[in-house]
Amino acid sequence: MKLLPLLCLLPGLAVAALGATAPAAVPAIPDPRHLANGWPIPSEGYADQPYIVQTDDGAWLCAITTGTGVEGATGQHVVSMRSQDQGRTWAPAVDIEPANGPEASYVVLLKIPGGRVYAFYNHNTDRVPEVKREDKGAYKRVDSLGHYVFKFSDDHGRSWSSQRYEVPIREFATDRANIYGGSLRFFWNVGRPLLLPDAALGVIHKVGAMGNGFFAQSEGAFWRSRNILTERDPAKIAFETLPDGDVGLRTPTGGGRVAEEQSVVALSDGSLYCVYRTVDGWPACAYSRDGGHTWTAPAYAAYSPGGPRIKHPRAANFVWKTGNGKFLYWFHNHGGAVIAQMQADTTGRSGNPYDDRNPAWLIAGVESDGPGGKVIHWSQPEIALYDDDPFIRMSYPDLVEQGGKFFLTETQKNIGRVHELPAALVDGLFNQFDNRSVATAQRALNLVTKAALKPEVPMPALPALHTRDTRRPDHGDRDMRAGFSLDFTVQLDALTPGQILLDNRTATGRGLHVVTTAAGTLRLVLNDGREESAWECDRGALAAGKTHHVVITVDGGPKIITFVVDGVLHDGGAERQFGWGRFSPTLRSANGAPTLQIAPSIRALRVYTRALRTSEAVGNYRAGLPATAAVAK
C-alpha cells in the first residue's frame, strides 16, 4: 500500500476528533457517486483502511489505521469505533493499540460465529528504527515489518483484549533472500480475512526487498486456521501458512517483481479466487481448488478466462462475494505505469505508478464452469465513486451489504468515508449479463427505422453542463452534473478519415460532431463557442463493411467521456493508458444548431438527455441481438 513518504498525502485536519461523534454529511452535490456526499469516518488526521464488520448486536464495527502524522509516521496505531446507524455517526474510538506504543498498522477484522471479533495487524514490537534498502540507504518508515499479531473483542468492539497474540507466519524464500537474510521480515496486510465453512483464511503480503517504489519485490501468502472458529483460548489457536512450499503468489511469467495486496473470495464449489495488484498494467489472479495449498499459475486478470485483460495500476483492487452469490470488484480501469512509461514525454518522465485512483470503478462477476472448477466472468465497468480533483487518490475500500443496500468505504489517506451505492447502479451491474432491454428514460430522439432516418432532423436540446447560478449573490458558476448519450448503429464502407457521422454545429463551430480519424477511430468533439473538448474510441474497434453499435456518453458528474462499442467499454487497449477521457469542467454545453445532420452510414440513432450507465449501453446493444444469440461475458 504503502507509498514512499514523499508520495504520501500531507496530513489534513481530522474529520472529527476520535473522542467525538462525526456528524452525518449533508448531500452537497447532486450525484451520489461524488466523494463529498459520503459520511465521514473519524480519524486523527491520517486515515487508512476503514474496514467494517457487522457485529451480532446490530452495530457496524470499523477499524482503521490512524495517526497525527503522515502514513508511516511515528505514533501510527490502530483503533476501532462503532456505528448504530450504518455509518452516519460514530461512537468515540477505542484504541486497539495506543499511539505511544510501537507502530501498529493496517488492521483487518474477522468476526467468527458466536460474535467474537479478531483484529489482525502488523506490530513493530521490537521497535526497529529503520530498514535498509536493497539499493543502499535506508527508510525510516517501520510500519510494514515486525510481527503479525491479533487482539480480540468479546463485546462487539467496545473493548479489546489487553494481551496481543502472534500469528506464526512460515518463512519463504523471499524472506531468506532479503537484505537481513530473514532475521527481519517485511510484510503488511490489506485483504479482508475470509470466513470459510471449516476455517478462516487471511492474507499476508510478503516483501522481499525495500527500494524503488518502497516495496521493490513482493508476493502473496495466506494464513489458515481451523480452530479459530471454536477455540476460546487465543493461545491455543493454530495457524498454518499457505501456499505449500516457500514461494507465494507472484506475477505471471515475464511479469514484474511486484505482486501484492491479495484479495480473496470463495466460490460456490469451494474454490478460492485471488486477485492482486502488480506494476505491469494489469492485476494478476489465481484459483485454488484445495483451500489455498496450491494455486493455478498466476495469470493477468481478464473479463473472462482467455478474454480481454482488466487494466489497473498499482493500487488496491478488491473483490467481494455478495448475498446473491455474485461478486463485486473495485478497480481503476486504466493501464497504470506500463502504458504511462510507453507514453513518457521527451524528458523521459512518466507517471507515478500509484497515481490515477480517481474515479473508482466497479464490475460484477458471475460464476461459470471452467475446466478445473468454477471461474468468474466479469461485466463491463461502471463509475462508482469520483472526486472533482483528479489528483485525489481514493483507495482501500470495503463493501458492506445490509438490508438490500450496498455501502462502500474508502479513504484518501486523510479522510475516510461511507457511501451508499445507488441501487440502480448495483442492480444494473448484477443484471448486465442478461439485460436485453432498451433504456427509455429521457430518450429524446429515437430514430430506428429507415423512414425516420433523414439526412437532417430536429436536434433535441441537450442539458446545460456548466452555467451561471443566479441564486448566488455573486452570480458565479454552477456545475449542473448533467450529461447525455449518443446511441447509434453505423456501417462504414471504409474507414477513411474525416467522415462526419453526426453534426449539429453552427457556422461558428458551436455544437458537437462525430468524425472518423486517421487512426480508424470515431472522435466526439464538443464546442460551446468558448472552448472545445474531444475524445475518441480505441483503435481497432471498427471494421469497414461491418455494422457496429456505438454509445458515446458525456457524463457531467466526473466529467468523463466513454465509448461503448458493440457492448464493450473501451479501456485504451495497448495504445493508451486510458480508454475514457476527461472533458473540461467549464464546458457550458454541446448545444449548437437546431438541426442534426446524419450521415447515410448511420442505420439507427437514439439521443438521451442524460448520461446512460454502462449497463444501459450494454442492454441497448444486446437488445438488437436475437434472443437466442450467444452473449459474450
LINUR-V961673 format. One record per residue. N is the residue number from 0. RES is the residue in one letter. OMEGA is omega in whole degrees, -180 to 180 (999 if undefined). NEAR is the number of other C-alpha atoms within 10 Angstrom. D_FIRST is the distance of its C-alpha to the first C-alpha in whole Angstrom. Layout:
n = {N & N}
res = {RES & RES}
omega = {OMEGA & OMEGA}
near = {NEAR & NEAR}
d_first = {D_FIRST & D_FIRST}
This chain:
n = {0 & 1 & 2 & 3 & 4 & 5 & 6 & 7 & 8 & 9 & 10 & 11 & 12 & 13 & 14 & 15 & 16 & 17 & 18 & 19 & 20 & 21 & 22 & 23 & 24 & 25 & 26 & 27 & 28 & 29 & 30 & 31 & 32 & 33 & 34 & 35 & 36 & 37 & 38 & 39 & 40 & 41 & 42 & 43 & 44 & 45 & 46 & 47 & 48 & 49 & 50 & 51 & 52 & 53 & 54 & 55 & 56 & 57 & 58 & 59 & 60 & 61 & 62 & 63 & 64 & 65 & 66 & 67 & 68 & 69 & 70 & 71 & 72 & 73 & 74 & 75 & 76 & 77 & 78 & 79 & 80 & 81 & 82 & 83 & 84 & 85 & 86 & 87 & 88 & 89 & 90 & 91 & 92 & 93 & 94 & 95 & 96 & 97 & 98 & 99 & 100 & 101 & 102 & 103 & 104 & 105 & 106 & 107 & 108 & 109 & 110 & 111 & 112 & 113 & 114 & 115 & 116 & 117 & 118 & 119 & 120 & 121 & 122 & 123 & 124 & 125 & 126 & 127 & 128 & 129 & 130 & 131 & 132 & 133 & 134 & 135 & 136 & 137 & 138 & 139 & 140 & 141 & 142 & 143 & 144 & 145 & 146 & 147 & 148 & 149 & 150 & 151 & 152 & 153 & 154 & 155 & 156 & 157 & 158 & 159 & 160 & 161 & 162 & 163 & 164 & 165 & 166 & 167 & 168 & 169 & 170 & 171 & 172 & 173 & 174 & 175 & 176 & 177 & 178 & 179 & 180 & 181 & 182 & 183 & 184 & 185 & 186 & 187 & 188 & 189 & 190 & 191 & 192 & 193 & 194 & 195 & 196 & 197 & 198 & 199 & 200 & 201 & 202 & 203 & 204 & 205 & 206 & 207 & 208 & 209 & 210 & 211 & 212 & 213 & 214 & 215 & 216 & 217 & 218 & 219 & 220 & 221 & 222 & 223 & 224 & 225 & 226 & 227 & 228 & 229 & 230 & 231 & 232 & 233 & 234 & 235 & 236 & 237 & 238 & 239 & 240 & 241 & 242 & 243 & 244 & 245 & 246 & 247 & 248 & 249 & 250 & 251 & 252 & 253 & 254 & 255 & 256 & 257 & 258 & 259 & 260 & 261 & 262 & 263 & 264 & 265 & 266 & 267 & 268 & 269 & 270 & 271 & 272 & 273 & 274 & 275 & 276 & 277 & 278 & 279 & 280 & 281 & 282 & 283 & 284 & 285 & 286 & 287 & 288 & 289 & 290 & 291 & 292 & 293 & 294 & 295 & 296 & 297 & 298 & 299 & 300 & 301 & 302 & 303 & 304 & 305 & 306 & 307 & 308 & 309 & 310 & 311 & 312 & 313 & 314 & 315 & 316 & 317 & 318 & 319 & 320 & 321 & 322 & 323 & 324 & 325 & 326 & 327 & 328 & 329 & 330 & 331 & 332 & 333 & 334 & 335 & 336 & 337 & 338 & 339 & 340 & 341 & 342 & 343 & 344 & 345 & 346 & 347 & 348 & 349 & 350 & 351 & 352 & 353 & 354 & 355 & 356 & 357 & 358 & 359 & 360 & 361 & 362 & 363 & 364 & 365 & 366 & 367 & 368 & 369 & 370 & 371 & 372 & 373 & 374 & 375 & 376 & 377 & 378 & 379 & 380 & 381 & 382 & 383 & 384 & 385 & 386 & 387 & 388 & 389 & 390 & 391 & 392 & 393 & 394 & 395 & 396 & 397 & 398 & 399 & 400 & 401 & 402 & 403 & 404 & 405 & 406 & 407 & 408 & 409 & 410 & 411 & 412 & 413 & 414 & 415 & 416 & 417 & 418 & 419 & 420 & 421 & 422 & 423 & 424 & 425 & 426 & 427 & 428 & 429 & 430 & 431 & 432 & 433 & 434 & 435 & 436 & 437 & 438 & 439 & 440 & 441 & 442 & 443 & 444 & 445 & 446 & 447 & 448 & 449 & 450 & 451 & 452 & 453 & 454 & 455 & 456 & 457 & 458 & 459 & 460 & 461 & 462 & 463 & 464 & 465 & 466 & 467 & 468 & 469 & 470 & 471 & 472 & 473 & 474 & 475 & 476 & 477 & 478 & 479 & 480 & 481 & 482 & 483 & 484 & 485 & 486 & 487 & 488 & 489 & 490 & 491 & 492 & 493 & 494 & 495 & 496 & 497 & 498 & 499 & 500 & 501 & 502 & 503 & 504 & 505 & 506 & 507 & 508 & 509 & 510 & 511 & 512 & 513 & 514 & 515 & 516 & 517 & 518 & 519 & 520 & 521 & 522 & 523 & 524 & 525 & 526 & 527 & 528 & 529 & 530 & 531 & 532 & 533 & 534 & 535 & 536 & 537 & 538 & 539 & 540 & 541 & 542 & 543 & 544 & 545 & 546 & 547 & 548 & 549 & 550 & 551 & 552 & 553 & 554 & 555 & 556 & 557 & 558 & 559 & 560 & 561 & 562 & 563 & 564 & 565 & 566 & 567 & 568 & 569 & 570 & 571 & 572 & 573 & 574 & 575 & 576 & 577 & 578 & 579 & 580 & 581 & 582 & 583 & 584 & 585 & 586 & 587 & 588 & 589 & 590 & 591 & 592 & 593 & 594 & 595 & 596 & 597 & 598 & 599 & 600 & 601 & 602 & 603 & 604 & 605 & 606 & 607 & 608 & 609 & 610 & 611 & 612 & 613 & 614 & 615 & 616 & 617 & 618 & 619 & 620 & 621 & 622 & 623 & 624 & 625 & 626 & 627 & 628 & 629 & 630 & 631 & 632}
res = {M & K & L & L & P & L & L & C & L & L & P & G & L & A & V & A & A & L & G & A & T & A & P & A & A & V & P & A & I & P & D & P & R & H & L & A & N & G & W & P & I & P & S & E & G & Y & A & D & Q & P & Y & I & V & Q & T & D & D & G & A & W & L & C & A & I & T & T & G & T & G & V & E & G & A & T & G & Q & H & V & V & S & M & R & S & Q & D & Q & G & R & T & W & A & P & A & V & D & I & E & P & A & N & G & P & E & A & S & Y & V & V & L & L & K & I & P & G & G & R & V & Y & A & F & Y & N & H & N & T & D & R & V & P & E & V & K & R & E & D & K & G & A & Y & K & R & V & D & S & L & G & H & Y & V & F & K & F & S & D & D & H & G & R & S & W & S & S & Q & R & Y & E & V & P & I & R & E & F & A & T & D & R & A & N & I & Y & G & G & S & L & R & F & F & W & N & V & G & R & P & L & L & L & P & D & A & A & L & G & V & I & H & K & V & G & A & M & G & N & G & F & F & A & Q & S & E & G & A & F & W & R & S & R & N & I & L & T & E & R & D & P & A & K & I & A & F & E & T & L & P & D & G & D & V & G & L & R & T & P & T & G & G & G & R & V & A & E & E & Q & S & V & V & A & L & S & D & G & S & L & Y & C & V & Y & R & T & V & D & G & W & P & A & C & A & Y & S & R & D & G & G & H & T & W & T & A & P & A & Y & A & A & Y & S & P & G & G & P & R & I & K & H & P & R & A & A & N & F & V & W & K & T & G & N & G & K & F & L & Y & W & F & H & N & H & G & G & A & V & I & A & Q & M & Q & A & D & T & T & G & R & S & G & N & P & Y & D & D & R & N & P & A & W & L & I & A & G & V & E & S & D & G & P & G & G & K & V & I & H & W & S & Q & P & E & I & A & L & Y & D & D & D & P & F & I & R & M & S & Y & P & D & L & V & E & Q & G & G & K & F & F & L & T & E & T & Q & K & N & I & G & R & V & H & E & L & P & A & A & L & V & D & G & L & F & N & Q & F & D & N & R & S & V & A & T & A & Q & R & A & L & N & L & V & T & K & A & A & L & K & P & E & V & P & M & P & A & L & P & A & L & H & T & R & D & T & R & R & P & D & H & G & D & R & D & M & R & A & G & F & S & L & D & F & T & V & Q & L & D & A & L & T & P & G & Q & I & L & L & D & N & R & T & A & T & G & R & G & L & H & V & V & T & T & A & A & G & T & L & R & L & V & L & N & D & G & R & E & E & S & A & W & E & C & D & R & G & A & L & A & A & G & K & T & H & H & V & V & I & T & V & D & G & G & P & K & I & I & T & F & V & V & D & G & V & L & H & D & G & G & A & E & R & Q & F & G & W & G & R & F & S & P & T & L & R & S & A & N & G & A & P & T & L & Q & I & A & P & S & I & R & A & L & R & V & Y & T & R & A & L & R & T & S & E & A & V & G & N & Y & R & A & G & L & P & A & T & A & A & V & A & K}
omega = {-143 & -168 & 169 & -179 & -178 & 178 & -177 & 176 & 176 & -179 & 178 & 176 & 178 & 178 & 175 & 177 & -176 & 176 & -177 & 178 & 179 & 180 & 176 & -180 & 174 & -179 & -176 & -174 & -175 & 175 & -176 & 180 & -177 & -176 & -175 & -180 & 178 & 178 & -175 & 173 & -176 & 176 & 176 & -179 & 170 & -177 & -177 & 175 & 176 & -175 & -169 & 164 & 176 & -176 & -177 & 176 & 174 & -179 & 165 & 176 & -178 & 173 & 177 & 169 & -173 & 178 & -179 & 179 & 177 & 179 & 179 & -177 & 175 & -178 & 177 & -178 & -175 & -178 & 174 & 177 & -176 & 175 & 177 & -175 & 175 & 171 & 179 & 176 & -175 & 173 & 178 & -178 & 178 & 177 & 163 & 170 & -176 & 179 & -178 & 177 & 174 & 180 & 177 & -165 & 163 & -175 & 172 & -174 & 173 & 174 & -178 & 174 & -175 & 172 & 179 & 178 & 176 & 174 & 180 & -178 & 174 & -168 & 179 & -174 & -176 & 179 & 175 & -173 & -179 & 178 & 180 & 173 & 176 & -177 & -180 & -176 & -177 & 173 & 175 & 178 & -176 & -177 & -176 & -177 & 172 & -174 & 175 & -169 & 174 & 164 & -179 & 177 & 175 & 178 & 173 & 175 & 177 & 177 & -177 & -180 & 178 & -179 & 171 & -177 & -177 & 172 & -179 & 179 & -177 & 179 & 176 & 178 & -179 & 176 & -179 & -177 & -177 & -171 & 178 & -179 & 179 & 178 & 171 & -178 & 176 & 180 & 168 & -174 & 172 & -173 & 180 & 174 & -174 & 177 & 179 & -179 & -174 & -176 & 168 & -178 & 177 & -178 & 175 & 178 & -179 & -180 & -180 & -178 & 172 & -178 & -178 & -177 & -176 & 173 & -176 & 177 & -177 & 177 & -174 & 173 & -175 & 166 & -179 & 178 & 176 & -172 & 176 & -179 & -174 & -175 & -179 & -180 & -176 & 180 & -178 & 179 & -177 & -179 & 169 & 179 & -180 & 2 & 176 & -177 & -177 & 174 & -179 & 178 & 180 & 178 & 175 & 180 & -178 & -179 & -178 & -177 & -174 & 177 & -165 & 179 & 180 & 177 & -170 & 175 & 178 & 176 & -172 & 179 & -180 & 177 & 174 & 175 & -179 & 177 & -175 & -173 & 174 & 171 & -174 & -178 & 179 & 171 & 176 & 179 & 177 & 177 & 171 & 179 & -177 & 174 & 177 & 180 & 177 & -176 & 172 & 178 & 180 & 178 & 174 & -176 & -177 & 180 & 171 & -179 & -178 & -177 & 180 & -179 & 173 & -179 & -175 & 179 & 177 & -178 & 178 & 170 & -169 & 178 & 178 & 171 & -176 & -174 & 180 & 179 & 177 & -173 & 170 & -175 & -180 & 176 & -174 & 163 & 171 & -168 & 174 & -169 & -175 & 179 & 180 & 179 & 178 & -177 & -178 & -178 & -172 & 178 & -179 & -180 & 174 & -174 & 172 & -177 & 178 & -174 & 173 & 174 & -179 & 9 & 170 & -177 & 174 & 165 & 178 & -180 & 174 & 180 & 174 & -180 & 175 & -176 & -179 & -176 & -178 & 174 & -178 & 170 & -173 & 177 & 170 & -169 & 171 & 171 & -179 & -178 & 177 & 171 & 180 & 179 & -176 & 179 & 176 & -180 & 177 & -177 & 178 & -175 & 166 & 180 & 176 & 179 & -179 & 175 & -180 & 179 & 178 & -179 & 173 & 164 & 176 & 177 & 170 & 178 & 175 & 174 & 174 & -179 & 171 & -179 & 172 & -179 & 176 & -178 & -179 & 180 & -178 & 179 & 179 & 178 & -178 & -176 & -173 & -177 & -175 & -176 & 176 & -179 & 179 & 177 & -178 & -177 & 179 & 173 & -172 & 179 & -176 & -177 & -173 & 175 & -180 & -179 & -178 & -177 & 178 & -180 & 180 & 180 & 174 & -179 & 177 & 175 & 178 & -177 & 174 & 179 & -176 & -172 & 175 & 179 & -178 & 177 & 180 & 178 & -179 & -179 & 179 & -171 & 177 & 177 & -174 & -179 & -178 & 179 & 178 & 179 & 172 & -178 & -178 & 172 & -174 & 172 & -179 & 178 & 178 & -180 & 179 & -180 & 176 & 177 & -179 & -176 & 179 & -174 & 173 & -177 & 171 & 179 & 179 & 177 & -180 & -180 & -179 & 169 & 177 & -171 & 174 & -177 & 178 & 178 & -179 & -179 & 170 & -178 & 173 & 179 & -180 & -178 & 180 & -178 & 179 & 180 & -175 & 175 & -178 & 173 & -179 & -178 & -180 & 175 & 176 & -178 & -176 & 177 & 178 & 178 & -179 & 177 & 180 & 173 & -174 & 170 & 175 & -178 & 174 & -174 & -176 & 171 & 179 & -179 & -175 & 174 & 177 & 172 & 171 & -177 & -179 & 174 & -178 & 176 & -176 & -177 & 177 & 179 & -179 & -174 & -173 & 174 & -176 & 171 & 176 & -175 & 179 & 171 & -174 & 178 & 178 & 174 & -170 & 178 & 174 & 178 & 180 & 180 & 179 & 180 & 180 & 176 & -176 & -180 & 178 & -179 & 177 & -177 & 176 & -177 & 170 & 175 & 179 & 178 & 172 & 177 & 174 & 168 & 178 & -179 & 177 & 178 & 177 & 177 & 177 & 178 & -175 & 177 & 179 & 180 & 172 & -176 & -178 & -176 & 177 & -179 & 176 & -178 & 999}
near = {22 & 16 & 15 & 17 & 16 & 9 & 13 & 15 & 16 & 15 & 18 & 16 & 14 & 20 & 21 & 19 & 15 & 22 & 15 & 13 & 18 & 21 & 16 & 16 & 14 & 10 & 13 & 11 & 15 & 13 & 19 & 19 & 23 & 20 & 24 & 20 & 20 & 26 & 23 & 27 & 30 & 31 & 28 & 22 & 25 & 30 & 30 & 29 & 27 & 30 & 27 & 26 & 21 & 21 & 18 & 15 & 10 & 12 & 19 & 23 & 25 & 24 & 27 & 28 & 27 & 30 & 27 & 21 & 17 & 22 & 29 & 24 & 18 & 21 & 18 & 28 & 29 & 30 & 25 & 29 & 24 & 25 & 19 & 14 & 12 & 20 & 26 & 19 & 20 & 26 & 18 & 19 & 24 & 19 & 17 & 27 & 23 & 15 & 18 & 10 & 15 & 20 & 29 & 32 & 32 & 27 & 30 & 26 & 25 & 21 & 22 & 17 & 11 & 10 & 16 & 18 & 24 & 23 & 24 & 26 & 27 & 27 & 29 & 19 & 15 & 11 & 12 & 16 & 11 & 12 & 20 & 16 & 18 & 16 & 11 & 9 & 9 & 13 & 16 & 14 & 19 & 23 & 26 & 28 & 24 & 21 & 23 & 24 & 18 & 22 & 20 & 24 & 18 & 14 & 14 & 22 & 26 & 16 & 16 & 22 & 13 & 10 & 9 & 19 & 16 & 16 & 19 & 14 & 17 & 15 & 16 & 18 & 14 & 21 & 23 & 16 & 12 & 21 & 17 & 14 & 13 & 16 & 10 & 15 & 21 & 24 & 22 & 26 & 26 & 26 & 29 & 24 & 24 & 20 & 17 & 17 & 9 & 11 & 16 & 20 & 24 & 24 & 25 & 24 & 25 & 30 & 25 & 28 & 25 & 22 & 18 & 12 & 15 & 17 & 24 & 18 & 22 & 26 & 25 & 26 & 25 & 24 & 21 & 23 & 17 & 17 & 16 & 20 & 19 & 12 & 12 & 11 & 8 & 17 & 10 & 10 & 16 & 15 & 19 & 16 & 24 & 25 & 20 & 14 & 13 & 15 & 16 & 23 & 28 & 26 & 28 & 18 & 9 & 7 & 16 & 15 & 19 & 23 & 31 & 36 & 29 & 30 & 26 & 26 & 22 & 18 & 21 & 12 & 12 & 16 & 18 & 20 & 23 & 24 & 27 & 31 & 30 & 30 & 24 & 26 & 26 & 25 & 29 & 28 & 26 & 22 & 26 & 20 & 18 & 11 & 18 & 21 & 14 & 17 & 20 & 13 & 14 & 17 & 21 & 24 & 23 & 19 & 19 & 18 & 16 & 10 & 12 & 12 & 19 & 23 & 24 & 27 & 29 & 28 & 27 & 27 & 25 & 27 & 27 & 21 & 18 & 15 & 10 & 7 & 11 & 17 & 22 & 20 & 20 & 25 & 28 & 25 & 29 & 24 & 29 & 29 & 25 & 18 & 22 & 20 & 16 & 14 & 16 & 13 & 11 & 7 & 6 & 9 & 11 & 16 & 16 & 15 & 21 & 20 & 18 & 23 & 25 & 22 & 26 & 24 & 19 & 25 & 23 & 28 & 28 & 19 & 17 & 12 & 11 & 10 & 6 & 11 & 16 & 20 & 21 & 21 & 21 & 25 & 28 & 23 & 25 & 22 & 23 & 22 & 24 & 24 & 18 & 15 & 10 & 14 & 11 & 18 & 21 & 26 & 27 & 23 & 28 & 22 & 25 & 21 & 13 & 11 & 5 & 7 & 12 & 16 & 18 & 21 & 26 & 28 & 24 & 20 & 25 & 25 & 24 & 29 & 24 & 24 & 26 & 20 & 17 & 15 & 12 & 11 & 18 & 20 & 12 & 21 & 26 & 22 & 14 & 24 & 22 & 13 & 19 & 19 & 15 & 16 & 17 & 12 & 10 & 13 & 17 & 16 & 17 & 16 & 17 & 14 & 11 & 10 & 7 & 12 & 18 & 15 & 13 & 14 & 16 & 12 & 18 & 16 & 15 & 19 & 19 & 19 & 23 & 19 & 16 & 14 & 14 & 11 & 9 & 10 & 7 & 9 & 11 & 11 & 13 & 15 & 19 & 19 & 20 & 22 & 24 & 24 & 24 & 24 & 25 & 24 & 19 & 21 & 18 & 19 & 12 & 14 & 19 & 14 & 14 & 13 & 16 & 17 & 20 & 21 & 22 & 24 & 22 & 16 & 9 & 10 & 17 & 22 & 23 & 25 & 22 & 23 & 18 & 20 & 17 & 10 & 14 & 19 & 19 & 27 & 21 & 22 & 19 & 27 & 23 & 20 & 17 & 10 & 12 & 17 & 18 & 17 & 21 & 24 & 28 & 26 & 18 & 10 & 15 & 23 & 15 & 13 & 12 & 11 & 17 & 20 & 25 & 26 & 28 & 27 & 25 & 28 & 23 & 26 & 25 & 24 & 20 & 19 & 25 & 22 & 30 & 24 & 23 & 19 & 23 & 19 & 25 & 21 & 25 & 21 & 21 & 15 & 14 & 18 & 24 & 20 & 23 & 22 & 18 & 18 & 19 & 15 & 17 & 16 & 22 & 21 & 22 & 27 & 22 & 25 & 19 & 14 & 17 & 21 & 19 & 20 & 17 & 13 & 15 & 21 & 19 & 17 & 22 & 18 & 21 & 23 & 21 & 22 & 22 & 23 & 20 & 26 & 28 & 23 & 33 & 30 & 22 & 24 & 26 & 23 & 15 & 12 & 12 & 9 & 10 & 6 & 8 & 8 & 11 & 11 & 18}
d_first = {0 & 3 & 6 & 10 & 12 & 14 & 12 & 11 & 13 & 16 & 17 & 19 & 22 & 21 & 22 & 24 & 25 & 24 & 27 & 28 & 28 & 26 & 29 & 28 & 28 & 31 & 30 & 30 & 30 & 32 & 29 & 27 & 24 & 23 & 21 & 23 & 25 & 23 & 24 & 22 & 20 & 21 & 19 & 19 & 18 & 14 & 13 & 10 & 10 & 14 & 15 & 19 & 21 & 25 & 27 & 31 & 32 & 31 & 28 & 25 & 22 & 19 & 17 & 14 & 12 & 14 & 16 & 19 & 17 & 14 & 10 & 11 & 15 & 17 & 18 & 15 & 16 & 16 & 19 & 20 & 23 & 25 & 26 & 30 & 30 & 27 & 24 & 27 & 27 & 26 & 28 & 27 & 24 & 24 & 22 & 21 & 20 & 22 & 21 & 23 & 22 & 20 & 16 & 15 & 11 & 9 & 13 & 14 & 18 & 20 & 24 & 27 & 30 & 32 & 30 & 28 & 24 & 22 & 19 & 16 & 14 & 13 & 16 & 17 & 21 & 22 & 21 & 20 & 20 & 18 & 17 & 18 & 17 & 19 & 20 & 22 & 21 & 18 & 15 & 16 & 13 & 13 & 11 & 10 & 13 & 16 & 18 & 16 & 19 & 20 & 22 & 25 & 27 & 30 & 31 & 28 & 25 & 28 & 28 & 26 & 27 & 28 & 27 & 24 & 24 & 22 & 21 & 22 & 20 & 22 & 22 & 21 & 22 & 18 & 19 & 22 & 22 & 19 & 21 & 22 & 23 & 21 & 23 & 19 & 16 & 13 & 11 & 8 & 9 & 8 & 11 & 14 & 17 & 20 & 23 & 26 & 30 & 30 & 27 & 23 & 20 & 17 & 14 & 12 & 10 & 12 & 12 & 15 & 14 & 13 & 14 & 14 & 10 & 9 & 9 & 12 & 13 & 11 & 13 & 13 & 16 & 17 & 19 & 23 & 25 & 29 & 30 & 27 & 29 & 32 & 32 & 33 & 32 & 29 & 30 & 31 & 28 & 28 & 25 & 24 & 22 & 21 & 22 & 25 & 26 & 23 & 21 & 18 & 17 & 16 & 17 & 20 & 23 & 23 & 19 & 17 & 15 & 11 & 11 & 8 & 7 & 11 & 13 & 17 & 20 & 24 & 26 & 30 & 31 & 29 & 27 & 23 & 21 & 17 & 15 & 12 & 10 & 11 & 12 & 16 & 16 & 16 & 14 & 16 & 18 & 20 & 23 & 24 & 28 & 28 & 26 & 23 & 25 & 25 & 24 & 25 & 24 & 21 & 21 & 20 & 20 & 23 & 25 & 27 & 27 & 29 & 28 & 26 & 23 & 20 & 18 & 14 & 12 & 9 & 7 & 7 & 11 & 13 & 16 & 19 & 23 & 25 & 28 & 30 & 29 & 27 & 23 & 21 & 18 & 15 & 14 & 15 & 18 & 18 & 18 & 15 & 16 & 18 & 21 & 20 & 21 & 24 & 25 & 24 & 27 & 30 & 28 & 26 & 23 & 20 & 17 & 14 & 12 & 9 & 12 & 14 & 13 & 16 & 18 & 16 & 19 & 20 & 22 & 24 & 25 & 28 & 29 & 32 & 33 & 32 & 34 & 32 & 31 & 30 & 27 & 26 & 27 & 25 & 27 & 26 & 23 & 24 & 22 & 21 & 20 & 20 & 21 & 23 & 21 & 20 & 17 & 16 & 12 & 12 & 9 & 9 & 12 & 15 & 18 & 22 & 25 & 28 & 32 & 31 & 28 & 25 & 22 & 19 & 16 & 14 & 12 & 12 & 11 & 15 & 16 & 16 & 18 & 20 & 22 & 25 & 25 & 28 & 30 & 31 & 28 & 27 & 31 & 31 & 28 & 29 & 33 & 32 & 33 & 36 & 37 & 40 & 41 & 42 & 40 & 43 & 42 & 42 & 44 & 46 & 47 & 48 & 50 & 50 & 53 & 55 & 58 & 55 & 53 & 55 & 55 & 54 & 53 & 53 & 49 & 48 & 46 & 43 & 41 & 40 & 36 & 37 & 40 & 42 & 41 & 45 & 44 & 42 & 45 & 44 & 44 & 40 & 38 & 37 & 34 & 35 & 32 & 35 & 35 & 37 & 37 & 39 & 40 & 42 & 44 & 45 & 47 & 47 & 50 & 48 & 44 & 46 & 45 & 46 & 47 & 46 & 46 & 45 & 47 & 47 & 48 & 50 & 52 & 50 & 47 & 46 & 44 & 42 & 43 & 41 & 42 & 42 & 40 & 41 & 38 & 39 & 37 & 38 & 37 & 37 & 38 & 38 & 41 & 42 & 44 & 42 & 39 & 38 & 35 & 34 & 32 & 33 & 32 & 31 & 33 & 35 & 35 & 39 & 42 & 45 & 48 & 45 & 45 & 41 & 40 & 38 & 36 & 35 & 33 & 33 & 30 & 31 & 28 & 25 & 28 & 27 & 29 & 29 & 31 & 32 & 34 & 36 & 34 & 30 & 28 & 28 & 24 & 25 & 26 & 26 & 27 & 25 & 21 & 22 & 25 & 25 & 26 & 27 & 30 & 31 & 31 & 34 & 36 & 39 & 40 & 41 & 44 & 47 & 50 & 52 & 52 & 50 & 51 & 50 & 50 & 52 & 49 & 48 & 49 & 47 & 46 & 44 & 43 & 41 & 40 & 37 & 34 & 34 & 31 & 30 & 31 & 34 & 34 & 34 & 37 & 39 & 39 & 39 & 42 & 44 & 44 & 46 & 45 & 46 & 43 & 40 & 37 & 34 & 31}
